[in-house]
Amino acid sequence: MRQAVSERPSIDAKLYRRGDNQSLSMKDLLEEALTAGGIGLSSGLIYPPGIFATTAELVELCRVVASCG
């Protein structure tokens, strides 16, 4: 049982990897939401699929938040 649990994140990570187009779409959607009155970004890093987010991806999304004031 323990082995199955430890291998699962690597399998799930492959399923949740985002391509460049999806990353651009996330940034576009975030900017649209912030422009419409949203006040920030919530990542949910302890839940799938957020748990598989890369540091670079989070930095890019935070840059969008910063650029919107």
C-alpha positions in Angstrom: 0.0 0.0 0.0 2.7 2.5 0.9 4.5 2.0 -2.4 1.3 2.7 -4.4 0.8 5.9 -2.5 4.4 7.1 -3.1 4.2 6.4 -6.9 0.8 8.0 -7.4 2.0 11.6 -7.4 4.4 11.0 -10.3 1.7 9.4 -12.3 -0.7 12.2 -11.5 1.9 14.8 -12.3 2.1 13.5 -15.9 -1.6 13.8 -16.2 -1.7 17.4 -14.9 1.3 18.9 -16.7 0.4 22.0 -18.5 1.6 23.0 -21.9 2.6 26.5 -22.9 -0.8 27.2 -24.4 -2.5 26.3 -21.1 -0.1 28.4 -19.2 -0.9 31.4 -21.4 -4.6 30.7 -21.0 -4.3 30.7 -17.2 -2.5 34.0 -17.3 -5.1 35.5 -19.7 -8.0 34.2 -17.5 -6.3 35.5 -14.4 -5.7 39.0 -15.9 -9.3 39.1 -17.1 -10.6 38.2 -13.6 -8.4 40.8 -11.9 -9.4 43.5 -14.4 -13.1 42.6 -13.7 -12.6 43.2 -10.0 -10.9 40.1 -8.6 -8.6 40.8 -5.7 -5.9 38.1 -5.9 -4.9 34.6 -6.7 -5.6 31.4 -4.7 -3.5 28.4 -5.7 -4.7 25.4 -3.7 -1.3 23.9 -3.6 -2.3 21.1 -1.3 -4.9 19.8 -3.7 -4.7 18.2 -7.2 -4.1 19.7 -9.8 -2.5 22.6 -7.9 -0.1 20.3 -6.1 1.7 19.7 -9.4 2.2 23.4 -10.2 5.8 24.3 -10.8 7.5 27.2 -9.1 8.0 28.9 -12.5 4.3 28.6 -13.3 3.4 30.2 -9.9 5.9 33.0 -10.4 4.4 33.8 -13.8 0.9 33.9 -12.3 2.1 36.1 -9.5 3.6 38.5 -12.0 0.1 38.9 -13.6 -1.3 39.7 -10.1 1.5 42.2 -9.5 1.0 43.9 -12.9 -2.7 44.4 -12.1 -1.9 46.3 -8.9 
